[in-house]
Amino acid sequence: TTLSSIGVEFGGLVVGSLVARVGLRTPAMLAKMAASIDDMTGGRFILGLGSGDSGDHPEHEMFGIPGEFDAASRHGLLSETVEAVKSLFDGRGWRGGDHTPAIPGRLLPPPSRAGGPPVWVGGASEEVARIAGRVADAWNGWGMSMAQFRLSAATVAEAAAAHGRACDTTWAGVVVVVADEAEIPAVAASRRE
C-alpha cells in the first residue's frame, strides 16, 4: 500500500521492496501484489525478496504463519518463490517444488509490463548470492564491506554464467554524513546503539 502511494505520488521514482521475506505471503500473492504495484506506478516497481534470518520466526508466530527456519529450508523457499513469481509474470503457472505448492493458473490480469517487474534477491550469505545468480534479475548486498561485496558479486556472476543468464548486482546500506571529522566518533557510537 505504501509503495503504491509513493510510486503514484512521485512519478519519476522507482519503488521497491528490499526485501520482502518469503514465507509471509504465498508466491501467488506476491506476484499479484507486485504486478498491481507495477501497473499503478507505470512500470516503476522492483520486487525484492529475501530468505529472512533464522531468528525471524517470532514474526511468523505472531501472525500464525507456520514456517521452517533452518537455512536450507529458507534458501529453498527463496529460490522456489522467485521461480514461481517469475513463472506467473511470464503468463504460466508454477509446477510446484519442495517448499511451494503448484499454482495451476496464471496471473489475471497479466502484468502490464512484459515479464512483469524485475525480481531482485537481497542478502549477505553466499547461498543467497548463488540463488540470485541462478534465478533473479539482480542481487543486492546489504551493508557489506567492498571486499565482501566483490566476493559476493563474483559468486552471483559465476552462478549466472553457469546458467547462461545475466544478473545485475547492487549494494545498499546506511550512509551517514557528518559536518566534519570531529563528529565521527559520536555518530559511530550512536549507530551502534
C-alpha positions as a LaTeX table, in Angstrom:
\begin{tabular}{lrrr}
\hline
Residue & $x$ (\AA) & $y$ (\AA) & $z$ (\AA) \\
\hline
Thr1 & 0.00 & 0.00 & 0.00 \\
Thr2 & 2.77 & 2.42 & 0.96 \\
Leu3 & 4.83 & 1.61 & $-2.13$ \\
Ser4 & 1.79 & 2.18 & $-4.36$ \\
Ser5 & 1.11 & 5.56 & $-2.77$ \\
Ile6 & 4.72 & 6.72 & $-3.03$ \\
Gly7 & 5.07 & 5.44 & $-6.59$ \\
Val8 & 1.92 & 7.20 & $-7.75$ \\
Glu9 & 2.65 & 10.43 & $-5.87$ \\
Phe10 & 6.25 & 10.73 & $-7.06$ \\
Gly11 & 6.06 & 9.93 & $-10.78$ \\
Gly12 & 9.77 & 9.70 & $-11.52$ \\
Leu13 & 10.68 & 7.45 & $-8.61$ \\
Val14 & 11.31 & 3.71 & $-8.92$ \\
Val15 & 9.93 & 1.94 & $-5.84$ \\
Gly16 & 10.65 & $-1.48$ & $-4.48$ \\
Ser17 & 10.79 & $-3.79$ & $-1.52$ \\
Leu18 & 14.20 & $-4.52$ & $-0.09$ \\
Val19 & 13.42 & $-7.16$ & 0.95 \\
Ala20 & 10.06 & $-8.86$ & 1.37 \\
Arg21 & 10.72 & $-12.02$ & 3.36 \\
Val22 & 9.40 & $-15.09$ & 1.58 \\
Gly23 & 7.10 & $-17.29$ & 3.60 \\
Leu24 & 4.96 & $-14.45$ & 4.94 \\
Arg25 & 3.00 & $-14.34$ & 1.68 \\
Thr26 & 2.43 & $-17.05$ & $-0.90$ \\
Pro27 & 4.26 & $-16.73$ & $-4.23$ \\
Ala28 & 0.92 & $-16.15$ & $-5.99$ \\
Met29 & 0.04 & $-13.32$ & $-3.59$ \\
Leu30 & 3.49 & $-11.74$ & $-4.01$ \\
Ala31 & 3.18 & $-11.93$ & $-7.81$ \\
Lys32 & $-0.31$ & $-10.41$ & $-7.82$ \\
Met33 & 0.69 & $-7.60$ & $-5.45$ \\
Ala34 & 3.89 & $-6.84$ & $-7.39$ \\
Ala35 & 2.12 & $-6.81$ & $-10.76$ \\
Ser36 & $-0.54$ & $-4.46$ & $-9.35$ \\
Ile37 & 2.01 & $-2.04$ & $-7.90$ \\
Asp38 & 3.99 & $-2.16$ & $-11.15$ \\
Asp39 & 0.83 & $-1.32$ & $-13.09$ \\
Met40 & $-0.12$ & 1.54 & $-10.73$ \\
Thr41 & 3.36 & 3.06 & $-10.96$ \\
Gly42 & 3.64 & 2.79 & $-14.73$ \\
Gly43 & 6.30 & 0.07 & $-14.66$ \\
Arg44 & 8.45 & 1.52 & $-11.88$ \\
Phe45 & 8.41 & $-1.29$ & $-9.33$ \\
Ile46 & 11.12 & $-3.75$ & $-8.28$ \\
Leu47 & 10.16 & $-6.81$ & $-6.25$ \\
Gly48 & 12.96 & $-7.50$ & $-3.77$ \\
Leu49 & 12.79 & $-10.84$ & $-1.96$ \\
Gly50 & 14.88 & $-12.35$ & 0.81 \\
Ser51 & 15.08 & $-15.51$ & 2.87 \\
Gly52 & 14.98 & $-13.82$ & 6.27 \\
Asp53 & 17.22 & $-14.66$ & 9.17 \\
Ser54 & 16.92 & $-17.80$ & 11.26 \\
Gly55 & 15.76 & $-15.62$ & 14.16 \\
Asp56 & 12.79 & $-14.20$ & 12.20 \\
His57 & 10.29 & $-16.83$ & 13.34 \\
Pro58 & 8.67 & $-14.66$ & 16.06 \\
Glu59 & 7.00 & $-12.62$ & 13.30 \\
His60 & 5.71 & $-15.79$ & 11.69 \\
Glu61 & 4.38 & $-16.94$ & 15.07 \\
Met62 & 2.77 & $-13.57$ & 15.79 \\
Phe63 & 0.78 & $-13.78$ & 12.54 \\
Gly64 & 0.09 & $-17.50$ & 12.90 \\
Ile65 & 2.13 & $-18.36$ & 9.80 \\
Pro66 & 4.00 & $-21.66$ & 10.05 \\
Gly67 & 7.45 & $-21.94$ & 8.58 \\
Glu68 & 10.75 & $-23.75$ & 8.54 \\
Phe69 & 13.63 & $-21.66$ & 9.79 \\
Asp70 & 16.78 & $-23.64$ & 9.09 \\
Ala71 & 18.99 & $-22.11$ & 6.39 \\
Ala72 & 18.45 & $-24.85$ & 3.81 \\
Ser73 & 14.65 & $-24.54$ & 4.04 \\
Arg74 & 14.71 & $-20.74$ & 3.93 \\
His75 & 17.02 & $-20.78$ & 0.91 \\
Gly76 & 14.94 & $-23.43$ & $-0.85$ \\
Leu77 & 11.81 & $-21.37$ & $-0.27$ \\
Leu78 & 13.51 & $-18.23$ & $-1.59$ \\
Ser79 & 14.67 & $-19.94$ & $-4.78$ \\
Glu80 & 11.29 & $-21.53$ & $-5.46$ \\
Thr81 & 9.42 & $-18.30$ & $-4.68$ \\
Val82 & 11.49 & $-16.36$ & $-7.20$ \\
Glu83 & 10.93 & $-19.07$ & $-9.81$ \\
Ala84 & 7.19 & $-19.22$ & $-9.10$ \\
Val85 & 6.74 & $-15.43$ & $-9.23$ \\
Lys86 & 8.68 & $-15.14$ & $-12.48$ \\
Ser87 & 6.68 & $-18.01$ & $-13.99$ \\
Leu88 & 3.44 & $-16.25$ & $-13.09$ \\
Phe89 & 4.78 & $-12.97$ & $-14.52$ \\
Asp90 & 5.50 & $-14.84$ & $-17.77$ \\
Gly91 & 1.87 & $-16.00$ & $-18.04$ \\
Arg92 & 2.42 & $-19.56$ & $-16.88$ \\
Gly93 & 1.51 & $-21.48$ & $-13.78$ \\
Trp94 & 4.10 & $-22.89$ & $-11.38$ \\
Arg95 & 4.97 & $-26.60$ & $-11.28$ \\
Gly96 & 5.47 & $-26.61$ & $-7.53$ \\
Gly97 & 8.51 & $-27.69$ & $-5.57$ \\
Asp98 & 9.70 & $-28.96$ & $-2.23$ \\
His99 & 8.81 & $-25.71$ & $-0.45$ \\
Thr100 & 5.99 & $-24.22$ & $-2.55$ \\
Pro101 & 2.82 & $-25.80$ & $-3.90$ \\
Ala102 & 1.91 & $-25.91$ & $-7.58$ \\
Ile103 & $-0.01$ & $-22.91$ & $-8.93$ \\
Pro104 & $-2.02$ & $-24.12$ & $-11.94$ \\
Gly105 & $-3.31$ & $-20.76$ & $-13.14$ \\
Arg106 & $-1.70$ & $-17.65$ & $-14.49$ \\
Leu107 & $-1.98$ & $-14.07$ & $-13.27$ \\
Leu108 & $-5.16$ & $-12.31$ & $-14.34$ \\
Pro109 & $-4.96$ & $-9.65$ & $-15.41$ \\
Pro110 & $-1.42$ & $-10.24$ & $-16.60$ \\
Pro111 & 1.32 & $-7.80$ & $-15.65$ \\
Ser112 & 1.20 & $-4.65$ & $-17.77$ \\
Arg113 & 4.94 & $-4.94$ & $-18.40$ \\
Ala114 & 6.06 & $-7.96$ & $-20.44$ \\
Gly115 & 7.65 & $-10.41$ & $-17.99$ \\
Gly116 & 6.41 & $-8.36$ & $-15.02$ \\
Pro117 & 8.56 & $-6.25$ & $-12.73$ \\
Pro118 & 12.16 & $-7.27$ & $-12.12$ \\
Val119 & 12.74 & $-9.63$ & $-9.22$ \\
Trp120 & 15.77 & $-8.93$ & $-7.06$ \\
Val121 & 17.14 & $-11.08$ & $-4.26$ \\
Gly122 & 18.79 & $-9.46$ & $-1.27$ \\
Gly123 & 21.01 & $-10.95$ & 1.37 \\
Ala124 & 24.56 & $-11.40$ & 2.56 \\
Ser125 & 25.03 & $-15.17$ & 2.53 \\
Glu126 & 26.94 & $-16.97$ & $-0.21$ \\
Glu127 & 23.94 & $-19.21$ & $-0.91$ \\
Val128 & 21.63 & $-16.22$ & $-1.42$ \\
Ala129 & 24.16 & $-14.81$ & $-3.91$ \\
Arg130 & 24.11 & $-18.15$ & $-5.76$ \\
Ile131 & 20.30 & $-18.19$ & $-5.78$ \\
Ala132 & 20.24 & $-14.69$ & $-7.22$ \\
Gly133 & 22.65 & $-15.67$ & $-9.96$ \\
Arg134 & 20.55 & $-18.72$ & $-10.84$ \\
Val135 & 17.05 & $-17.25$ & $-10.84$ \\
Ala136 & 16.79 & $-13.50$ & $-10.12$ \\
Asp137 & 17.20 & $-10.38$ & $-12.24$ \\
Ala138 & 19.53 & $-8.75$ & $-9.70$ \\
Trp139 & 21.16 & $-9.28$ & $-6.32$ \\
Asn140 & 21.53 & $-6.68$ & $-3.59$ \\
Gly141 & 24.21 & $-6.96$ & $-0.93$ \\
Trp142 & 23.16 & $-5.14$ & 2.21 \\
Gly143 & 25.67 & $-3.25$ & 4.33 \\
Met144 & 28.73 & $-5.27$ & 3.45 \\
Ser145 & 32.29 & $-4.09$ & 3.02 \\
Met146 & 33.56 & $-3.50$ & $-0.50$ \\
Ala147 & 35.80 & $-6.57$ & $-0.20$ \\
Gln148 & 32.87 & $-8.79$ & 0.76 \\
Phe149 & 30.68 & $-7.19$ & $-1.91$ \\
Arg150 & 33.29 & $-8.00$ & $-4.58$ \\
Leu151 & 33.44 & $-11.64$ & $-3.46$ \\
Ser152 & 29.66 & $-11.98$ & $-3.36$ \\
Ala153 & 29.23 & $-10.21$ & $-6.72$ \\
Ala154 & 31.71 & $-12.69$ & $-8.21$ \\
Thr155 & 29.61 & $-15.55$ & $-6.77$ \\
Val156 & 26.49 & $-14.05$ & $-8.38$ \\
Ala157 & 28.25 & $-13.67$ & $-11.74$ \\
Glu158 & 29.62 & $-17.22$ & $-11.59$ \\
Ala159 & 26.19 & $-18.71$ & $-10.81$ \\
Ala160 & 24.53 & $-16.63$ & $-13.53$ \\
Ala161 & 27.13 & $-17.64$ & $-16.13$ \\
Ala162 & 26.74 & $-21.31$ & $-15.19$ \\
His163 & 23.04 & $-20.97$ & $-16.02$ \\
Gly164 & 23.58 & $-18.95$ & $-19.21$ \\
Arg165 & 22.00 & $-15.77$ & $-17.91$ \\
Ala166 & 22.81 & $-12.32$ & $-16.59$ \\
Cys167 & 22.16 & $-10.99$ & $-13.09$ \\
Asp168 & 22.90 & $-7.42$ & $-12.02$ \\
Thr169 & 24.46 & $-6.62$ & $-8.65$ \\
Thr170 & 23.77 & $-3.66$ & $-6.38$ \\
Trp171 & 24.86 & $-2.54$ & $-2.92$ \\
Ala172 & 22.71 & $-0.93$ & $-0.25$ \\
Gly173 & 23.45 & 0.18 & 3.24 \\
Val174 & 23.39 & 3.06 & 5.61 \\
Val175 & 25.47 & 6.07 & 4.69 \\
Val176 & 25.98 & 8.66 & 7.40 \\
Val177 & 27.02 & 12.20 & 6.53 \\
Val178 & 28.73 & 14.38 & 9.12 \\
Ala179 & 29.77 & 18.03 & 9.08 \\
Asp180 & 33.41 & 17.28 & 9.94 \\
Glu181 & 35.69 & 14.52 & 11.19 \\
Ala182 & 35.20 & 15.55 & 14.82 \\
Glu183 & 31.61 & 14.25 & 14.68 \\
Ile184 & 32.57 & 10.74 & 13.53 \\
Pro185 & 33.15 & 9.11 & 16.97 \\
Ala186 & 29.82 & 10.31 & 18.41 \\
Val187 & 27.84 & 9.41 & 15.27 \\
Ala188 & 29.53 & 5.99 & 15.07 \\
Ala189 & 28.70 & 5.31 & 18.72 \\
Ser190 & 25.06 & 6.32 & 18.25 \\
Arg191 & 24.76 & 3.99 & 15.22 \\
Arg192 & 25.91 & 1.02 & 17.36 \\
Glu193 & 23.17 & 1.64 & 19.95 \\
\hline
\end{tabular}
